[in-house]
C-alpha cells in the first residue's frame, strides 16, 4: 500500500450505521455528564428548624369583625379634582 492510498482511506465516508452509533454515543455521553453534574453539584437543601409548641399553648388568632366592632363607616365620595388620598 502506498501512503497516498492510506491518506485517501482516511477521507472515505463512514457507513451509515457507524454515523448513527457515533451520534448515539455522543448524546448518551452528554446526558450522563450533565446528570452527574447536577447530581454532584446541586444546592444542598436546608432543613428548617421546627418550633414545637407546648401542649397547653395556643396560637393567638386575629379578631373577627364581630369582635373588633364590625366594618369601618362608609367614606364619603369626594371629587376627583380634590387632593390625592394619603398613602
C-alpha positions in Angstrom: 0.0 0.0 0.0 1.2 3.4 -0.8 1.0 6.4 1.5 -1.5 8.1 -0.9 -3.9 5.1 -0.6 -3.7 5.4 3.2 -4.4 9.1 3.0 -7.4 8.6 0.8 -8.8 5.9 3.1 -8.9 8.4 5.9 -11.2 10.6 3.9 -13.7 7.9 2.8 -17.2 8.4 4.2 -18.2 6.2 7.1 -21.0 3.7 6.9 -24.5 5.0 7.9 -24.7 2.7 11.0 -21.4 3.9 12.2 -22.5 7.5 12.0 -25.7 6.7 13.9 -23.7 4.9 16.5 -21.3 7.8 16.9 -24.2 10.2 17.4 -26.0 8.0 19.9 -22.8 7.6 21.9 -22.2 11.4 21.9 -25.8 12.1 23.0 -25.6 9.5 25.8 -22.3 10.8 26.9 -23.6 14.4 27.2 -26.7 13.2 29.0 -24.6 11.2 31.5 -22.2 14.0 32.2 -25.0 16.5 32.7 -26.8 14.1 35.1 -23.7 13.6 37.1 -23.0 17.4 37.1 -26.5 18.1 38.5 -26.4 15.2 41.0 -23.0 16.2 42.4 -23.1 20.0 42.3 -26.7 20.8 43.2 -27.6 23.1 46.0 -27.8 21.4 49.4 -31.3 21.5 50.8 -31.5 23.5 54.1 -33.5 21.9 56.8 -35.6 24.4 58.7 -35.9 24.1 62.4 -39.4 23.5 63.5 -40.7 25.3 66.6 -42.7 23.0 68.7 -45.4 24.5 70.9 -46.1 23.3 74.4 -49.2 21.2 74.7 -51.3 23.8 76.5 -50.0 26.8 74.5 -52.3 28.0 71.7 -51.8 30.4 68.9 -53.4 33.8 69.1 -55.8 34.4 66.1 -56.7 37.7 64.5 -60.1 39.0 65.9 -63.2 38.6 63.8 -65.2 41.6 62.6 -67.8 40.9 65.3 -65.1 41.0 68.0 -63.5 44.2 66.6 -66.7 46.1 66.2 -67.6 45.5 62.6 -66.6 47.3 59.4 -65.5 50.9 59.5 -68.0 53.5 58.3 -68.5 54.1 54.6 -66.4 57.0 53.2 -68.0 60.0 51.6 -67.2 60.4 47.9 -65.1 63.4 47.1 -64.4 65.0 43.7 -61.6 63.7 41.6 -60.0 67.2 41.4 -59.5 67.2 45.2 -56.3 66.4 46.9 -55.0 62.9 46.5 -55.7 60.5 49.3 -52.9 59.9 51.8 -50.8 56.8 51.3 
